Amino acid sequence: MTKKMSGMYAALMTGLNDDGAFDEARQRALTDYVLGQGLAGLYVGGSSGEAGLLDVEELSQQQGIVADCAQGRDTTLIAHVGMPNLRDSIRLAEQAAGLGYHALSALPPHSYPFSDAEIEGYYRDLAAATDLPLIVYEVPVRTGRPIPLDSLVRILDLPNVSGIKFTSTDTFKFSMLRRQRPDSSYFFGFDEIYTTGKVLGANGGIGTTYNLLGKLYVALDAAMNDGDLRRAQELQDVSQIFVEALLETGVLPGMKIALRLQGIDCGPTRAPMALRMPEDKAEAHMRAVLERPEVKAWLS
């Protein structure tokens, strides 16, 4: 069993140029901005970073840029390496290990209706590819189906598997899993209801909106650790106000507009991902929520 990980991690977004190509300068600016928010670390190359729309070369480049930006900082780097095929996942995992990343994570394979045994085999081989601890991922909204409890227990028992990122509303399963494997690390993935996961035993969170409101989520986690539920509820309400606005624009496109309004231009999202409303309306919509006093107080 590896050392239990904890704390709040931004699921780092990706810098693209105006034509949608990967942009090193924008990635560096975004990474530096997020690193300054007092989070435990960064979760690099995941869904929030549009990994499903990037190729392996771009993800490799991103890993290197983020590692360089984090040099000399007290931050933990988790590389998401869950690709449609195991070969590419292992390639990214090996590079992350060489760059000094502290842990790996990966979506389960979901390009086809893989069996539980095939998913377990994927995690077994990936965990064995490096010495880094591996955080597995339960996210039915992305994969199209949940992994059964008994299968998740077997996966958590694999060598080098240290924990799970749990992005599911099945909080009863989350609780059963935590009770059965209490020594694993549990990260909750729904920003807008983080307090729920924390009450049920989460060791920390990994989220998209942490890119912009990292300080708020650090304070929210601290309030929960201190048993200050009233303060935690106040901060969760602020989080929900922001998330509600994003659901109207589209989460990642809206996040990129909000970041640009804060002076961090990380470009558009990559096609076919698009805004759910005209860009001028989306910008006005996000500007209005960022100017709300309770949200503005947490912006860097």
Contacts in CASP RR format, 6 or more apart in sequence:
PFRMAT RR
TARGET T0000
AUTHOR 0000-0000-0000
METHOD contacts of the structure
MODEL  1
MTKKMSGMYAALMTGLNDDGAFDEARQRALTDYVLGQGLAGLYVGGSSGE
AGLLDVEELSQQQGIVADCAQGRDTTLIAHVGMPNLRDSIRLAEQAAGLG
YHALSALPPHSYPFSDAEIEGYYRDLAAATDLPLIVYEVPVRTGRPIPLD
SLVRILDLPNVSGIKFTSTDTFKFSMLRRQRPDSSYFFGFDEIYTTGKVL
GANGGIGTTYNLLGKLYVALDAAMNDGDLRRAQELQDVSQIFVEALLETG
VLPGMKIALRLQGIDCGPTRAPMALRMPEDKAEAHMRAVLERPEVKAWLS
1 162 0 8 1.000
1 183 0 8 1.000
2 133 0 8 1.000
2 160 0 8 1.000
2 162 0 8 1.000
3 133 0 8 1.000
3 162 0 8 1.000
4 162 0 8 1.000
4 183 0 8 1.000
4 184 0 8 1.000
4 185 0 8 1.000
4 203 0 8 1.000
5 76 0 8 1.000
5 103 0 8 1.000
5 133 0 8 1.000
5 135 0 8 1.000
5 162 0 8 1.000
5 163 0 8 1.000
5 185 0 8 1.000
5 187 0 8 1.000
5 203 0 8 1.000
6 40 0 8 1.000
6 185 0 8 1.000
6 203 0 8 1.000
6 204 0 8 1.000
7 39 0 8 1.000
7 40 0 8 1.000
7 203 0 8 1.000
7 204 0 8 1.000
7 205 0 8 1.000
7 221 0 8 1.000
8 39 0 8 1.000
8 40 0 8 1.000
8 41 0 8 1.000
8 204 0 8 1.000
8 205 0 8 1.000
8 206 0 8 1.000
8 210 0 8 1.000
8 214 0 8 1.000
8 217 0 8 1.000
8 218 0 8 1.000
8 221 0 8 1.000
9 39 0 8 1.000
9 40 0 8 1.000
9 41 0 8 1.000
9 42 0 8 1.000
9 43 0 8 1.000
9 76 0 8 1.000
9 78 0 8 1.000
9 187 0 8 1.000
9 204 0 8 1.000
9 205 0 8 1.000
9 206 0 8 1.000
9 207 0 8 1.000
9 210 0 8 1.000
10 34 0 8 1.000
10 37 0 8 1.000
10 39 0 8 1.000
10 41 0 8 1.000
10 42 0 8 1.000
10 43 0 8 1.000
10 206 0 8 1.000
10 207 0 8 1.000
10 208 0 8 1.000
10 210 0 8 1.000
10 211 0 8 1.000
10 214 0 8 1.000
11 43 0 8 1.000
11 46 0 8 1.000
11 47 0 8 1.000
11 48 0 8 1.000
11 49 0 8 1.000
11 206 0 8 1.000
11 207 0 8 1.000
11 208 0 8 1.000
11 210 0 8 1.000
11 211 0 8 1.000
12 30 0 8 1.000
12 31 0 8 1.000
12 34 0 8 1.000
12 42 0 8 1.000
12 43 0 8 1.000
12 44 0 8 1.000
12 45 0 8 1.000
12 46 0 8 1.000
12 48 0 8 1.000
12 49 0 8 1.000
12 66 0 8 1.000
12 211 0 8 1.000
13 30 0 8 1.000
13 48 0 8 1.000
13 49 0 8 1.000
13 50 0 8 1.000
13 208 0 8 1.000
13 211 0 8 1.000
13 252 0 8 1.000
13 255 0 8 1.000
13 256 0 8 1.000
13 259 0 8 1.000
13 266 0 8 1.000
14 22 0 8 1.000
14 27 0 8 1.000
14 30 0 8 1.000
14 45 0 8 1.000
14 49 0 8 1.000
14 50 0 8 1.000
14 54 0 8 1.000
14 62 0 8 1.000
14 266 0 8 1.000
15 22 0 8 1.000
15 23 0 8 1.000
15 26 0 8 1.000
15 27 0 8 1.000
15 30 0 8 1.000
15 266 0 8 1.000
15 267 0 8 1.000
16 22 0 8 1.000
16 23 0 8 1.000
16 26 0 8 1.000
16 50 0 8 1.000
16 266 0 8 1.000
16 267 0 8 1.000
16 268 0 8 1.000
16 269 0 8 1.000
16 270 0 8 1.000
17 23 0 8 1.000
17 26 0 8 1.000
17 267 0 8 1.000
18 267 0 8 1.000
18 268 0 8 1.000
20 267 0 8 1.000
20 268 0 8 1.000
20 270 0 8 1.000
20 271 0 8 1.000
22 54 0 8 1.000
22 58 0 8 1.000
22 61 0 8 1.000
22 62 0 8 1.000
23 266 0 8 1.000
23 267 0 8 1.000
24 61 0 8 1.000
24 65 0 8 1.000
26 265 0 8 1.000
26 266 0 8 1.000
26 267 0 8 1.000
27 62 0 8 1.000
27 65 0 8 1.000
27 66 0 8 1.000
27 266 0 8 1.000
28 65 0 8 1.000
28 69 0 8 1.000
29 264 0 8 1.000
29 265 0 8 1.000
29 266 0 8 1.000
30 211 0 8 1.000
30 259 0 8 1.000
30 264 0 8 1.000
30 266 0 8 1.000
31 42 0 8 1.000
31 65 0 8 1.000
31 66 0 8 1.000
31 69 0 8 1.000
31 70 0 8 1.000
32 69 0 8 1.000
33 259 0 8 1.000
33 262 0 8 1.000
33 264 0 8 1.000
33 300 0 8 1.000
34 42 0 8 1.000
34 210 0 8 1.000
34 211 0 8 1.000
34 214 0 8 1.000
35 41 0 8 1.000
35 42 0 8 1.000
35 69 0 8 1.000
35 70 0 8 1.000
35 73 0 8 1.000
35 75 0 8 1.000
36 300 0 8 1.000
37 210 0 8 1.000
37 214 0 8 1.000
37 215 0 8 1.000
37 218 0 8 1.000
37 300 0 8 1.000
38 214 0 8 1.000
38 215 0 8 1.000
38 218 0 8 1.000
39 75 0 8 1.000
39 210 0 8 1.000
39 214 0 8 1.000
39 217 0 8 1.000
39 218 0 8 1.000
40 75 0 8 1.000
40 76 0 8 1.000
41 75 0 8 1.000
41 76 0 8 1.000
41 77 0 8 1.000
41 78 0 8 1.000
42 66 0 8 1.000
42 70 0 8 1.000
42 75 0 8 1.000
42 76 0 8 1.000
42 77 0 8 1.000
42 78 0 8 1.000
43 78 0 8 1.000
43 80 0 8 1.000
43 105 0 8 1.000
43 165 0 8 1.000
43 206 0 8 1.000
43 207 0 8 1.000
44 62 0 8 1.000
44 63 0 8 1.000
44 66 0 8 1.000
44 77 0 8 1.000
44 78 0 8 1.000
44 79 0 8 1.000
44 80 0 8 1.000
44 101 0 8 1.000
45 51 0 8 1.000
45 54 0 8 1.000
45 59 0 8 1.000
45 62 0 8 1.000
45 63 0 8 1.000
45 79 0 8 1.000
45 80 0 8 1.000
45 81 0 8 1.000
46 80 0 8 1.000
46 82 0 8 1.000
46 105 0 8 1.000
46 107 0 8 1.000
47 107 0 8 1.000
47 139 0 8 1.000
47 142 0 8 1.000
48 207 0 8 1.000
48 208 0 8 1.000
48 211 0 8 1.000
48 252 0 8 1.000
49 252 0 8 1.000
50 252 0 8 1.000
50 269 0 8 1.000
50 270 0 8 1.000
50 273 0 8 1.000
51 59 0 8 1.000
51 80 0 8 1.000
51 82 0 8 1.000
53 269 0 8 1.000
53 270 0 8 1.000
53 271 0 8 1.000
53 273 0 8 1.000
54 62 0 8 1.000
54 270 0 8 1.000
56 83 0 8 1.000
56 88 0 8 1.000
56 91 0 8 1.000
56 92 0 8 1.000
59 92 0 8 1.000
60 91 0 8 1.000
60 92 0 8 1.000
60 95 0 8 1.000
63 79 0 8 1.000
63 92 0 8 1.000
63 95 0 8 1.000
63 96 0 8 1.000
63 99 0 8 1.000
63 101 0 8 1.000
64 99 0 8 1.000
66 77 0 8 1.000
67 77 0 8 1.000
67 99 0 8 1.000
67 100 0 8 1.000
67 101 0 8 1.000
70 77 0 8 1.000
76 102 0 8 1.000
76 103 0 8 1.000
77 96 0 8 1.000
77 100 0 8 1.000
77 101 0 8 1.000
77 102 0 8 1.000
77 103 0 8 1.000
78 101 0 8 1.000
78 102 0 8 1.000
78 103 0 8 1.000
78 104 0 8 1.000
78 105 0 8 1.000
78 135 0 8 1.000
78 206 0 8 1.000
79 92 0 8 1.000
79 93 0 8 1.000
79 96 0 8 1.000
79 101 0 8 1.000
79 103 0 8 1.000
79 104 0 8 1.000
79 105 0 8 1.000
80 104 0 8 1.000
80 105 0 8 1.000
80 106 0 8 1.000
80 107 0 8 1.000
81 89 0 8 1.000
81 90 0 8 1.000
81 92 0 8 1.000
81 93 0 8 1.000
81 96 0 8 1.000
81 104 0 8 1.000
81 105 0 8 1.000
81 106 0 8 1.000
81 126 0 8 1.000
82 89 0 8 1.000
82 92 0 8 1.000
82 105 0 8 1.000
82 106 0 8 1.000
82 107 0 8 1.000
82 109 0 8 1.000
82 126 0 8 1.000
83 89 0 8 1.000
83 92 0 8 1.000
84 109 0 8 1.000
84 111 0 8 1.000
85 109 0 8 1.000
85 111 0 8 1.000
86 109 0 8 1.000
86 122 0 8 1.000
86 125 0 8 1.000
86 126 0 8 1.000
89 106 0 8 1.000
89 122 0 8 1.000
89 126 0 8 1.000
90 125 0 8 1.000
90 126 0 8 1.000
90 129 0 8 1.000
93 104 0 8 1.000
93 126 0 8 1.000
93 129 0 8 1.000
93 130 0 8 1.000
93 132 0 8 1.000
94 129 0 8 1.000
94 130 0 8 1.000
96 104 0 8 1.000
96 130 0 8 1.000
96 132 0 8 1.000
97 130 0 8 1.000
97 131 0 8 1.000
97 132 0 8 1.000
101 132 0 8 1.000
102 132 0 8 1.000
102 133 0 8 1.000
103 132 0 8 1.000
103 133 0 8 1.000
103 134 0 8 1.000
103 135 0 8 1.000
103 162 0 8 1.000
104 126 0 8 1.000
104 130 0 8 1.000
104 132 0 8 1.000
104 133 0 8 1.000
104 134 0 8 1.000
104 135 0 8 1.000
105 134 0 8 1.000
105 135 0 8 1.000
105 136 0 8 1.000
105 137 0 8 1.000
105 165 0 8 1.000
106 122 0 8 1.000
106 123 0 8 1.000
106 126 0 8 1.000
106 134 0 8 1.000
106 136 0 8 1.000
106 137 0 8 1.000
107 137 0 8 1.000
107 139 0 8 1.000
107 142 0 8 1.000
107 143 0 8 1.000
108 114 0 8 1.000
108 119 0 8 1.000
108 122 0 8 1.000
108 123 0 8 1.000
108 136 0 8 1.000
108 137 0 8 1.000
108 143 0 8 1.000
108 147 0 8 1.000
109 118 0 8 1.000
109 119 0 8 1.000
109 122 0 8 1.000
110 142 0 8 1.000
110 143 0 8 1.000
110 144 0 8 1.000
110 145 0 8 1.000
113 145 0 8 1.000
114 122 0 8 1.000
116 147 0 8 1.000
116 148 0 8 1.000
116 151 0 8 1.000
119 147 0 8 1.000
119 151 0 8 1.000
119 155 0 8 1.000
120 151 0 8 1.000
120 154 0 8 1.000
120 155 0 8 1.000
120 158 0 8 1.000
123 134 0 8 1.000
123 136 0 8 1.000
123 155 0 8 1.000
123 158 0 8 1.000
123 161 0 8 1.000
124 158 0 8 1.000
126 134 0 8 1.000
127 134 0 8 1.000
127 158 0 8 1.000
127 159 0 8 1.000
127 160 0 8 1.000
127 161 0 8 1.000
128 159 0 8 1.000
128 160 0 8 1.000
130 160 0 8 1.000
131 160 0 8 1.000
132 160 0 8 1.000
133 160 0 8 1.000
133 161 0 8 1.000
133 162 0 8 1.000
133 163 0 8 1.000
134 158 0 8 1.000
134 160 0 8 1.000
134 161 0 8 1.000
134 162 0 8 1.000
134 163 0 8 1.000
135 161 0 8 1.000
135 162 0 8 1.000
135 163 0 8 1.000
135 164 0 8 1.000
135 165 0 8 1.000
135 185 0 8 1.000
135 187 0 8 1.000
136 152 0 8 1.000
136 155 0 8 1.000
136 156 0 8 1.000
136 161 0 8 1.000
136 163 0 8 1.000
136 164 0 8 1.000
136 165 0 8 1.000
137 164 0 8 1.000
137 165 0 8 1.000
137 167 0 8 1.000
138 146 0 8 1.000
138 147 0 8 1.000
138 152 0 8 1.000
138 164 0 8 1.000
138 165 0 8 1.000
138 166 0 8 1.000
138 167 0 8 1.000
138 168 0 8 1.000
139 165 0 8 1.000
139 167 0 8 1.000
139 168 0 8 1.000
140 146 0 8 1.000
140 168 0 8 1.000
140 170 0 8 1.000
141 167 0 8 1.000
141 168 0 8 1.000
142 167 0 8 1.000
146 168 0 8 1.000
146 170 0 8 1.000
146 173 0 8 1.000
147 155 0 8 1.000
149 173 0 8 1.000
149 176 0 8 1.000
149 177 0 8 1.000
152 164 0 8 1.000
152 173 0 8 1.000
152 177 0 8 1.000
153 177 0 8 1.000
153 180 0 8 1.000
153 181 0 8 1.000
155 161 0 8 1.000
156 163 0 8 1.000
156 164 0 8 1.000
156 177 0 8 1.000
156 181 0 8 1.000
156 184 0 8 1.000
157 181 0 8 1.000
161 184 0 8 1.000
162 184 0 8 1.000
162 185 0 8 1.000
163 184 0 8 1.000
163 185 0 8 1.000
163 186 0 8 1.000
163 187 0 8 1.000
164 177 0 8 1.000
164 184 0 8 1.000
164 185 0 8 1.000
164 186 0 8 1.000
164 187 0 8 1.000
165 187 0 8 1.000
165 189 0 8 1.000
165 206 0 8 1.000
166 174 0 8 1.000
166 177 0 8 1.000
166 186 0 8 1.000
166 187 0 8 1.000
166 188 0 8 1.000
166 189 0 8 1.000
166 202 0 8 1.000
167 188 0 8 1.000
167 189 0 8 1.000
167 190 0 8 1.000
168 174 0 8 1.000
169 190 0 8 1.000
171 196 0 8 1.000
171 197 0 8 1.000
171 200 0 8 1.000
174 186 0 8 1.000
174 188 0 8 1.000
174 197 0 8 1.000
174 200 0 8 1.000
174 202 0 8 1.000
175 200 0 8 1.000
175 201 0 8 1.000
177 186 0 8 1.000
178 184 0 8 1.000
178 186 0 8 1.000
178 200 0 8 1.000
178 201 0 8 1.000
185 203 0 8 1.000
186 201 0 8 1.000
186 202 0 8 1.000
186 203 0 8 1.000
186 204 0 8 1.000
187 202 0 8 1.000
187 203 0 8 1.000
187 204 0 8 1.000
187 205 0 8 1.000
187 206 0 8 1.000
188 194 0 8 1.000
188 196 0 8 1.000
188 197 0 8 1.000
188 198 0 8 1.000
188 202 0 8 1.000
188 204 0 8 1.000
188 205 0 8 1.000
188 206 0 8 1.000
189 205 0 8 1.000
189 206 0 8 1.000
189 207 0 8 1.000
190 196 0 8 1.000
191 207 0 8 1.000
191 208 0 8 1.000
191 209 0 8 1.000
191 210 0 8 1.000
191 217 0 8 1.000
191 239 0 8 1.000
191 243 0 8 1.000
192 236 0 8 1.000
192 239 0 8 1.000
192 240 0 8 1.000
192 243 0 8 1.000
193 236 0 8 1.000
194 202 0 8 1.000
194 205 0 8 1.000
194 217 0 8 1.000
194 220 0 8 1.000
194 221 0 8 1.000
194 236 0 8 1.000
194 239 0 8 1.000
195 220 0 8 1.000
195 224 0 8 1.000
195 229 0 8 1.000
195 232 0 8 1.000
195 233 0 8 1.000
195 236 0 8 1.000
198 204 0 8 1.000
198 221 0 8 1.000
198 224 0 8 1.000
198 232 0 8 1.000
199 224 0 8 1.000
204 221 0 8 1.000
205 217 0 8 1.000
205 221 0 8 1.000
207 217 0 8 1.000
208 251 0 8 1.000
208 252 0 8 1.000
208 255 0 8 1.000
209 217 0 8 1.000
209 239 0 8 1.000
209 242 0 8 1.000
209 243 0 8 1.000
209 246 0 8 1.000
209 255 0 8 1.000
210 217 0 8 1.000
211 255 0 8 1.000
211 259 0 8 1.000
212 242 0 8 1.000
212 255 0 8 1.000
212 258 0 8 1.000
212 259 0 8 1.000
212 262 0 8 1.000
212 299 0 8 1.000
213 238 0 8 1.000
213 239 0 8 1.000
213 242 0 8 1.000
213 295 0 8 1.000
213 298 0 8 1.000
213 299 0 8 1.000
214 298 0 8 1.000
215 298 0 8 1.000
215 300 0 8 1.000
216 235 0 8 1.000
216 238 0 8 1.000
216 239 0 8 1.000
216 298 0 8 1.000
217 239 0 8 1.000
219 235 0 8 1.000
219 298 0 8 1.000
220 232 0 8 1.000
220 235 0 8 1.000
220 236 0 8 1.000
220 239 0 8 1.000
223 229 0 8 1.000
223 231 0 8 1.000
223 232 0 8 1.000
223 235 0 8 1.000
224 232 0 8 1.000
237 294 0 8 1.000
238 294 0 8 1.000
238 295 0 8 1.000
238 298 0 8 1.000
241 289 0 8 1.000
241 292 0 8 1.000
241 294 0 8 1.000
241 295 0 8 1.000
242 289 0 8 1.000
242 295 0 8 1.000
243 251 0 8 1.000
245 254 0 8 1.000
245 285 0 8 1.000
245 286 0 8 1.000
245 288 0 8 1.000
245 289 0 8 1.000
246 254 0 8 1.000
246 255 0 8 1.000
246 258 0 8 1.000
248 276 0 8 1.000
248 277 0 8 1.000
248 285 0 8 1.000
249 257 0 8 1.000
249 275 0 8 1.000
249 276 0 8 1.000
249 277 0 8 1.000
249 282 0 8 1.000
249 285 0 8 1.000
249 286 0 8 1.000
250 275 0 8 1.000
250 276 0 8 1.000
252 269 0 8 1.000
252 273 0 8 1.000
253 268 0 8 1.000
253 269 0 8 1.000
253 273 0 8 1.000
253 274 0 8 1.000
253 275 0 8 1.000
253 276 0 8 1.000
253 282 0 8 1.000
254 275 0 8 1.000
254 282 0 8 1.000
254 286 0 8 1.000
256 266 0 8 1.000
256 267 0 8 1.000
256 268 0 8 1.000
256 269 0 8 1.000
257 275 0 8 1.000
257 279 0 8 1.000
257 282 0 8 1.000
257 283 0 8 1.000
257 286 0 8 1.000
258 286 0 8 1.000
258 289 0 8 1.000
258 290 0 8 1.000
259 265 0 8 1.000
259 266 0 8 1.000
260 266 0 8 1.000
260 267 0 8 1.000
261 283 0 8 1.000
261 286 0 8 1.000
261 287 0 8 1.000
261 290 0 8 1.000
262 290 0 8 1.000
262 299 0 8 1.000
262 300 0 8 1.000
275 282 0 8 1.000
276 282 0 8 1.000
277 285 0 8 1.000
289 295 0 8 1.000
290 296 0 8 1.000
290 299 0 8 1.000
END
